[in-house]
């Protein structure tokens, strides 16, 4: 047996399925065995993998053994001359195994090999090549010197920033997501140190291989995808605790004289990083809201002054002080709260317009409910809303200019590679394109400027094609989805553990936005009832208000039965016209669940008669 591929699985059935598909493709023409150790998963992994991949040797553990112990269990049963430790949340290209085996054969001094890795957006993962995290190296990274001087062989040694990403090289430490080694070396060293449960095993093993007189090398020529963190999803503080404990074990084991200093540095650094991540996460949500609100207020104040002088008080006078102190800030707070709640700040241009429109409608409804003494001017409501929208757009442009965000409004739609013949349905979206993978693909993407790329591996598209495309389009703000009959996998941005693509309607924040939208629609219909009663469509909608208020219906529902999708109450209208063909309706409902946006519901109500 030439190669044994060892995988440890824990509740990542979909990713393991994708990984094994790529392993199967990379094993063609080679003697390869695949061993999966399951750490007491509860997601049906065993039944699925046994049915789809009968060639896999499955070892079911009744308890979670941890990464190192589970790999050692598989190592004892492996028969290969070489062993590959592989994470289930990885995708290997078709030439990966042959390239790695050839490299190890041609370099007999190399005991183990690491691999160039990208995440689910095509960004390079710096942990692909690392130095030994000695106390000084840890200190340089902790104080930020490695970030300030990312190419320095001294200050950026943690990630070996001086070594080019695209070049094979000798390194110190591999990432445990992909390590290929000679089995004889692993047996001599006793495999992974089982004192490490989840983190640090790869650093320890790499260090011990070096100490035994072997070299560790980095293979750049056959990069893989690593959906970073999917196989070890964790709460932030649990991750901090586990990683700190692992580094403390490593320090005591290999740097005994400096262990106290090492442990203190690591402890401080990791907790500081976790705290800063938490601050950035909340700051990233709250700060744009505050800045947009302040900018919007200043714009609205300026238009108020103009309206006073040129229209309302031409002969002198001003609006009451209370208007500027209380009413105008309340307008801004309401507008931006609705705008953000409905995803207006999202990169999609449709969400910008639909969020702004519904925020403006909310202001108009709120204005109608105010006491007469607080209703200053309907014109000012509309002008202020226009200023808020201008501030939101200016904010987008400013963040783009500063490099804080890709200007998503310049991208829209989806490009499909390798999609089976699409259903020709009445609801086919106009911003979807099917392209062939080939030498002109970069020019085509520059023309269409999609926001999302859907790839259908196995339909003439190789995993090597996928990875090459993601690397070539790096930094363009694209999102990627790997589409299989059973699931859709991907990640939206670097640093976020990617996962199976979640339908929009399964996300709590989206469901709350949808509920808020439907509440706003109800209020608008009630307040507009004197006018709506004049129209047949309006009367039909008003008749359904009690059903919606009592929770028996929602304003918009599925066209079909919605089986297997996010549960929704029966709709007063369907999001698309019912076609009468179950297959078409099911496809339309799937798109609705995965891609829900507020404007879909609004336009559905405007265009369709209530269901009878």
N, C-alpha and C positions, 0 to 999 in steps of 0.2 A: 504493500500500500504506500503510495507516494505522499498523500496529504490527508490529515485528519482535521476537519473543521469543527470546532467546539463552540457551542452557543449556549448561554445561560438565559433562560426565559422567565419573566415574571409579569404576567398580566398584560402582555403586549401582542395579542394574537394577530392583529392586522399587520403590525410592523414585522413580526416574525414571518408571516406569510410572504410579504414582499421581499424580505431578506433571503428566504429560502428560494424564491423564484430566481433571484439574481445569482445565488450560489449554484443553483442547478445550471444556469447558463454559463457560468464561469468554469464549471467542472467538465464541460464537453471535451472529450479527447484526453482526459486525465484520470488517474486512479485516485478517487476522492471518496472518503467516507464522511458523513455528517452525523454528529452526535449532539442532541439537544438535552440539556438538563433543565427540567422545569421545577422552579422553586415554589411549589404549592400554589400555582395560579388558580384563579377561580373564574376565569373568563371563557372557559371552553377551549383553551388552546390545544389540549391534548387531542380531543375528538376531531377538531378541524385539521390539525397537522397530520395526524395519522391517516385521515381520509384523502388528503391532497398530496402528501409527500410520503408515500409508503417506504421509500428508500432511507428515510431518516431513522436513526436509532434513537428512540425516545427513552429517557430516564426520568421517571416521575419521583420527585422527593416529597415526602409527606409534610416536610417543614421547609422554611426558607433557610437554605444553607449559607446564603451570602455568595458574593461573586467568586472569591478565591477558593473556597471549599468546594463549590459546585464545579468549577473548572478543574480542580484537582481530581474530583471523582470521574469526570469525563476523560481526563488525561490518562488515568490508570487503565481505562478500557480502550484507549485509542490504539490503532495499529500502524499509523503513518510514520514515515521517516521524518516528516516535518509536521508541525502542529500550528494551526491558526486559531487563536482566540478571537472570536468575532462577536460584537454586540448585535442583538436582534434588531436594533433601530439603525441599521446600516444598509447600504446598497452598494454592491461591488460590480464593476464593469466586467464584461466578458473576458477581457485579457488579464484580469487582476491576478489570478492564481498562477497562470503560466509565467507572467512577468516576474512575480515574486520568487517563484521556484527557480527560474533561470538566474536571477540575481544572486540568490543564496548559493547556487551551484558554482557560479563564476567567482564568488568571493568566499573562500573557505574560512577566512578569519572572522567572518560575521556570524555571531551566535543568534542574533535576533534582528528582526526587521520591523520598522514601523511604516506607516503609510500616510501620504498626503490626504487630508480630509477637508471636505467642504460641508457646510450646513445646508439646510433645506432651502436657502435662498441663493446658494452659490458662493457665499462668503468663505474665505479660507479660515480654518480653525487653527489658531496658533499652537494649541496643545499637540498638534501633529508632531512637533519637534520641540523638545525641551531640554534644559540643562538640569543638573542635579540641584534641588532646592536647598542649598547650603544656607546657613544663617545670613551670610552677606548677600547672596543672591535674593533671598527672601526679603531682606531689608531694602535692597534696590527697588524691588517691585512694590514694596509697601509704601515707600516715600514717593513713588511716581517717577523715579529716574528712568525706568524701563519704558515708560510711555513718552517721556520727553526726548529720549534718545533711542528710538526703537531699533536702530540698525547697529548700535554699539555692541561689540563682542563682550564688553565688560558689564556695562550698566543694563543691557537688555539680555542678559544670559539666561534668564528664566525661560523665555521662549526662543532663544537662539536667533534673535532678530537679524543678526548679520548673515545668516545663511539664507540664500534665496529659496523662496517657496517652490520654484519649478526645478530645483536641482537636487539630485541624489547626493546624500552627504552622511558623514558619521555624526551621530548625536549621542546624547546621554540617556534620555528618557523617552519611552514610547507612551502613547495613549492606549489604555486597555480596550478601546473599542475595536482595534485591529492590531494584533501582534502575531507575527509569524516567526517561529523559532525552530531550531533543530530539537527534535524530541530528546536526543541524548543529553543535550545541555540542560533541558528542563528536568529530566530524571535525576541528573547529578545534583541539581540544586534543590530538588524536592518540590518543584512547582511553586505555586503561590504560597506566601506566608498566610496561614489561616487566622492569624491574630487580627488581620485586617478584614473587616466585614464588607464594606461597600466602597471605600475610597482608599487610595494610596497603595493598593496592591501592585499596580502597574509601575509606579515609581520604585518601589522596593525590589521588584523582580528585575527591572532594567539595571538598577544599581548593582545587584548581586551578579548579574551576567557579566558586567564590566569587571567587577572585582575578581571574577573567575578567569579573567584573561581574554575574554571574547570582546568583540566590538558590536555596538549597536548602530545600525544604519537606518536612514530615512529614505523611502522609495517615493519619488515624486512623479514618476512617469505613468502611474496608473491610479489616479485619485479615486476616492470613494465618497459617497454621501454618508454623513453621520447626523441623523436627526437628534442633535445633542440633547441628552437628558431624558429621552422618552422612556428608556428602560429603567430609569431610576427617578421617576417623578417624586417630588418631595415638597413638603412645606419648607419655607425659607429657613426658619430657625432650626428645624430638624436637620436640614442639610448642613447648616453651620456647625452644629454639635457633632455630627458624624464625621465631617471633614476635619475638624479640629482634633478629634480623638485619633483619627488615622495619622495625621501629621505628627502628633505627639508620640505615637508608637514608632514612627519612622525616625524621629529625632533621638529617642532613647536608644534605638537599636543601632543607628549608624553614626550618630554624633553625640556620644554619651557625655563627653566633656563639655559640650556646648548645649546640652539638651535643655537646660533651664532657660537660657537666652532664646534658643530656637522656639521653644514652646510659647514663651511670652510674646515674641514677635508674631508668630503665626496666629495666636489667639487674638491679639489686638487687631491684626490685619484683617482676619476673616470677619470678626464682629463689626469692624469699621466698614468693611465692604457690604455686609448684609444691611447695616443701618443706612448706608448711602444709597443702596439699591432701593430700599423702602422709601427713602425721601425722594429719590428721583422718580419712582413710580407714581407716588401721590402728587409730587410737584409737576410731573408731566401731564397730569390730568387737571389739576387745580390752577396752576399758574397761567396756562393759555386762556382759561376762562376769565380769570381776573384781568389779564392784560387786554383781551378782546373787549371786555366790558368797559374798562376805562377808556380805551380808544373810541369805542362806540359812543360813550357818554360825551366825550369832547366833540365828536362829529355832530351829534344830535344837539348839543348846546350851541354849536356854531350855526346850524340850520334854524334853530329856534330864534336866535338873534336876528338872522336875516328875515325870517317870516314876520317877526315883530315890526321891524323897521319898514319893510316893503309892502306888507299886506294888512296885518291886523291892527297896528297902531301907527298908521301913517302920520297922524297929527300929534303924536307923542303918547307916551305910556309904555308899560311893559306888562308881561304876564306876572302874576303874583309870585313872590319869593318862594312860596311853598311848591310851585310847579318845578322850579329848578332843584330845590333841596330834596323833595320827596317823590313827586310824580315822575319826573324824567328818569331818576335812578331806578324807580320801580319798573318803568317801561323797559329799561335796558336789562335789568335783572331777569324779568319775565322772558323777554325775547331771547336772550342768550341761554337761559335755562332750557327753554323748549328746543332751541336750535341744537344745543349740545346733546340733550336727551334723545333727539331723533337722529343723531349721528351726522349733523350738518358739518362738523369739523372733520369728518372722515374724508379720505382722499378722493372719493367719488364725486364727480361734478353733479350727478343726479341728487345725491344726498345734500349737497350744498344748497341747491335750488329748492328741493322739497322741504328741507329743514327750515330754510328762510321763509318760504311761503307759509308753512304751517305756524311758524312762530309769529308771523304778522297776523294771521287769522286769529290766533290766540289773543293778541293785543286788541284786535278789534272787538272780539267777544267780551274781553275784560272791560274795555272802554264802555260798552253798552250796559254793563252791570254797575258801573260807578254811579254814585249819587250825582245829581245834576250839577252841583257846585264844583265837582272835580272833573267834569268833562270840558276840557279847555278848547280842543280843536281836533276834529277828525283828520284834517289835513296834516296837522303836526304828528298824529299817530303814523300816518303813512310815510311822511318825510323822515321821521325818526327811524322807522323800520328800514327805510332805504339807507340811512346812514349806518345803522347797525350792520346791514348786509355788506356795505362798502368796507366797514372796519374789518369784518370777518374775512373778506377777500384780500384786503391789504395785509392782514396778518398772515394769511397763507403765503402770499408773495414774499413777505419779509422773511418768514421761516425758510422758504426755499432759497432765497438769496444768501442767507446765513448758513445754509447747509444743514439746517435742523430737520428738514423734511423734504422728501421728494414731492414735487408739485403734481400731486395725483390728478388734479383736474385736467392735466394735459394727457392723461392716459385713461382709456376706457375700453370695455369689452374684453373678450376672451379669444385667444388663439388656441386652436386644438391641433396637436400633432398626433397622427395615427388614429384619429377617432374613427370607429366603425361608421358606416353610412348613417348619418343622422336621421332621426325621425323628421319627416316633412310635415310639421304640424302648423296649425294656424297661429300658434304662439311663438314660433321660432324668432329669436331675438336678432335684430338687425346688426348688432355689434359683436357677432360671433363669426370667426373665420377659420377655415380648415386649410392648413398649410402643409406641404411636404417637408420633411427634414432633408436638408441638402446644403450645398455651398452658398446658396443665395439667401439662406434663412435670416442672416443678420440684416441684410438690406430690407427684407420683407417686414421684419419686426420694427425696423426704424420707420417704415411707412405706416404700418397699422397702429403702432404705439399702444399695445394692449396693456391692461392692468394685471391680467391673469393669464398664465399659460397652463393649459391642461395637456398632459402627456399620457398616452395610452401605450405602455410598454407591451411588447409581445405582438404588436400588430405592424411589424415592419420597422419598429423603433427599438433600437438597442439601448441598454443602460449606459453604454459608453457614449452614445449620442446625447442622452439626457444630461449626463454630467458635463460633457463638452459644451453644450448649450448654456447650462447654468453658469459655468465659468466665464464663457464669452460675454454673457449679459450681466455680469456682476456689477453692482452699483447702479443699476437702472431702476431700482425700486419695484421690480417685478415680483409677483407671487407665483408659486408653482404648485401644481397638484398632480400627483400620480394617480391615474384613474384605473381602477380594476372593477370587474363585475360586482364584487362584494363591498368594496369600500373605496374611499378617496383619501389619499394621504398627502400631507404637505406641512409646510410651516410658512408663517407670514413674514417674519423678520428675524434677523440674527439675535441670538441671546434668549429667545423664547423657545422653550422646549416644544417642538412641533408635535402635532398629533393628527389623528384622523380628522379630516375636515368636518367641522361641526356645523349642522344646519343653523342658519341665522336664528330661526325660530326656536332652537334649543337653548340659546344663550339667554340667561336671566335678564341681562341689560336690554336685549332686543325685545324680549317679551314685555318688559316694563314699558319700553318705548311704544310698543304696539298698543298696549292698554291705554297709555296716556293719549295716543293718537285717537283711539276710538272714543275715549271720554270727551276729547275736544270736538270730535265730529258730532257726538250726541248734543253737546251744549250748543254748537253752532246751529244744528237743525232746530232745536227748541227755540232759540232766540230768533231764528229766521222764519219761524213757522208762519207768521202772517203772509209773508211773500211766497213761501213754498206751497201754501195751500192753493195758490192760483195755478199750479202746474201738476199734471198727472203724476210725473215722476216724483215730485216733491211730496205729494199726498201719500204715495206708496211707501216712501222712506219714513215719513212721520208715523205711519201706522205701525212700523216696526220698532219704534223707539221703546215702548214698554218691554218688548221681548229682550232688547239689548240691555236695558237698565236692570231687569230682573235676572240677567245672566244666562238666559236660555239660548241666546244667539250672540254672534259677533257680527260686526258690519260686513266683514269680508271673510269668506271661507274657501275651502278647497272646491275644485271642479269635480273631483271624483270622491272616492271613499277615504282617501288619505291614509290607508293602511300602512303601518310601518313608519309613518312620519310624525312630526311633532303634533300632539293632540290639539285640535282646535274645536271650538263650538261651531255648530252649523252656521253658515254665513247667510246674511240677508242677500248678498250677491256673491258670486264666485269671482275669483281674481281674474279668470279668463272665461270666455264663453264655453259652456259645456259642449264638447264635440260629439258626444254620443258613442265614442270609441274609447273603451276603458284604457287601452295602451297609451293613447294620446293624453287622456286626462291624467293618468298616473305620472307620465313624464312631466306634464305641466305643473302638477302639484309638487313633484320633487324639486323642480327649479324654484318654485315659490318658497318652499321651506328653506332651501339652501341660500337663496339670494334675496330674501325679503327686504324691501325698502318701503318707507312710508308712502312715497308717491304711487306705488303700485296699488295700494288700498284706496287712495284718494281718486285716482283715475278710474279704478274699477267702479266706484260709486257713481262717478260722473257719466260713465259710458254704458252701464248695464242696468237693466230693470231688475227689481228684487225677484228672487226665486219664489215660485209658488209651491 
